[in-house]
Amino acid sequence: MLNTLFLNLQGMLGGVLSLITQGMLSIVETLKTPRRSTGSSRKAKKDYSKYIRDNKKANAIRAALLTEADIL
């Protein structure tokens, strides 16, 4: 009976961690969407370089989350 209780708790914990991971991945996908630039070409270049930096950060976060999900 105790073993069944631990298995149920482990299953619930795994489900909660899976939901958290999926939520974080969706947040990362939102970060990856490019922002629209209105204004000069200098501002557009600045916005695009910020988008590239954010995209690199998002890719690193996604890789870490997927690695963590594989471990679980």
Buried (B, 14 or more C-beta within 10 A) or exposed (E): EEEEEEEEEEEEEEEEEEEEBEEBBEEBEEBEEEEEBEEEEEEEEEBEEEBEEBBEEBEEBBEEBEEEBEEE
